[in-house]
Amino acid sequence: MTGTMTGTGTLIRLILRRDRVLLPVWIVITALLPASIASATTDLYADQAARDSFAAASASNPAQLAMRGPIYDASVGGLTAWTLGSSLALFGGLISILLMIRHTRVEEETGRRELLASGVIGRHAPLAAALAVVLAANLLHGLLSMPALVAGGLPAGSSLLFGLSTAAGGWAFAAVAAITGQLTASSGTARGIAIAIGGLLFALRSLADTGGIGWLAWLTPFGWVRLTKPYAGDQWWVLGLIAVFVTALAAAAFALSTRRDVAGGLIPARPGPAEGTLPGAFGLAARLHRGTLAGFAIGFGALGALLGVAARGLNTQLDTPQFRELAATLGGAEAGLSDVFFTFVMYVLSQLVAGAALVSALRARAEEAAGRAELLLSTPVGRLRWALSHLVFAVMSPVLLLTVLGAVAGLTFDGDVARVTGATLAYLPAVWTVAGIATLMFGLLPRLAAAVSWTALGLFLVVDLLAEFKLATGIILDLSPFMHVPAMLLGGASSPAAPLLGLTVVAITLTAAGLAFLRRRDLMPSA
Amino acid sequence: MNAAVHVGGLVKSFGRARALDGLDLTVKTGEVHGFLGPNGAGKTTTIRILLGQMRADGGQVALLGGDPWRDATELHRRLAYVPGDVTLWPSLTGGEVIDLLGRARGGLDPRQRAELLERFELDPRKKCRTYSKGNRQKVALVAAFASDVELLILDEPTSGLDPLMEAVFNECVLREKRDGRTVLLSSHILSEVETLCDRVSIVRAGRTVESGTLADLRHLTRTSVTAELIGPAPGLATLPGVHNLTVDGARLRCQVDGDALTAVLAELARAGVRTLTTQPPTLEELFLRHYEGAAR
């Protein structure tokens, strides 16, 4: 048994060195969030009556149920756990997937693992090192969140359980990614499969909580992290369920890794055509984008269907005084309840669409960084033509995705496809603006393009959260393009032209500036 | 205009680092030109400027009679390029990439494509993600050799090929030359340049330190002489042009400047020669001589 784990310590140090910025930032932010949400909750809902009425409103709001699940207890702790439980599991799960693939499959795909494997590194060491770091980082932010919660007056035991349950989401998906990293030779596919599994498991939890099929929640890690019920009975033993899940998947991943070659996958690569018919830069771009785009379209179609079905009969089901009040503040007295619901959910989904648009908008930079653009641009394909071949997809993919989302939601809801699609398409200029930021950075500071664009989208999401908890006003909220989108279903349709036109002009300006900078600068492969 | 590439006093900086510091390079139409230098000498940067992917900070650049930055698209119709580190689209097959590049360059000869695939022993149905470095290089080479272009720019094209494939590569370059095409071949593999190139430019630290035919450059260097003598040759030590002379009994070694060889051989003959070995300078020695300065 000498050896399959040899070198794990060295590899752990390598991972810590490579992620010396990312890991601390993620851990600290995640550790601080619970206490800050707890204090915001205390400020916003000063007494038990206020918290009860908020909880009642949320419990009858399917959008909230779908995103966050039921509220188990309307205490400050209970509301904090409800607000963050699902989001932190999603966030931690996503980061854990990205980190796991980055330190396992990407290392193999780029050939770096081969270099290491020729040294004194055991067969299982790379996987063990990646798992150790990601599991420990999740545990750390879970533990670190506890002191501040306790200092804020929350019970210590429940706070520890809450911290550990926020870590559990990351654990579960680190284990999932450990397996998908063994399946295919492509890191993109491994990442995609893991994220798709995550999406499916989240949808399962949503369905359990909106459809009243509670037992379904027991089948998904997103259910478990809530079912630990911190501040609401503290079901510690649910953590054991998660531990069993993680151990089983990790063991399976190690078993799989002994059954394949370095850089190989369990799913063998199939031979393809010996001759190509790609008609040039645009044909190539279409080929590169089509898989991702089709995946996104199916995903948003499914979300639309879920949304439409959930909104059916909402007008009667949701007819509680609390929700009426919420609807009135958002959309005026005569706003339909389902319209308020749609508007609320669309706001969140539009930012997911923006994420999809970013993937397309940053594709050209990815091509450049990998050195593939260099080869293509040595042919008569001009630089602008090449950039436009990818930009077309950044511009058209949100059109497609918002249309699919609106059309399917409209169809499954009340059949009024035009009205709902109009509401979803209203987000187009805001999404284009996010893509425009990516194109500007691609032209101006290509090496930072991905980091800056994703951070910008992240900040817009934070602005949302701040707005929801009324922690920011005025100019800060104005920074997010999504804040300027008229709510088409709630009377915003009366004068939508000015904000939409304004955002479109901003998006076009950003994009044009990015292309102008691109024409002037040197090509910068990352090597 | 009979120069396919004309570069004079080329300057390019990245931040504070000066990658090119007055580099000169002239490639005559129809010749195979070796572009030699160690890693980091500025070869790839020069090529990227020639391809219009980077803009020079100073100096003149002319490629096929045009400005590589301004006329990039037009000029690229007339050239094919193989990067030193070939990265390809992981989800496309080698065949698809060859046809994509060929089509973009205005079409390729299907007969040549098939022949090259066979000679390079490349399976075009495999996804690029599964290719080794050498196989990715073959994809780019097949696409370049099968294109009908005037100029081939090859940046260390054999770094991933095994010796057998290197021989195939050499034949391909010589055929391109017979067909009247111009080849700019960047390399730090000296034997390859010796076999293929008509003229050579040697660069170091962003500057051209030597340029000319191999014969020109040999003229500048020393021949190694090893001899076993019958009698003593006392005059040798004082002859001009003799370097690093060591005598071990009857055995003698030294390095001799080209123009001093006649005098040295006369001196040896006077002493009487039992065995004699002379070695022409290899490019390794040329290199060592030029990079001595950098190492110091």
Interface residues (C-beta under 8 A of the other chain):
Chain A: E109 A185 S186 G188 A269 R270 P271 G272 P273 A274 E275 G276 T277 L278 P279 G280 A281 G283 L284 R287 L288 G291 A370 G371 R372 E374 L375 L376 L377 S378 T379 P380 V381 G382 R383 R520 D522 L523 A527
Chain B: R48 L51 Q53 M54 R55 A72 T73 E74 H76 R77 L79 A80 Y81 P83 D85 V86 T87 L88 W89 P90 S91 L92 T93 G95 E96 V97 I98 D99 L100 L101 R103 A104 R105 G106 D123 P124 R125 K126 K127 R129 T130 A140 I153
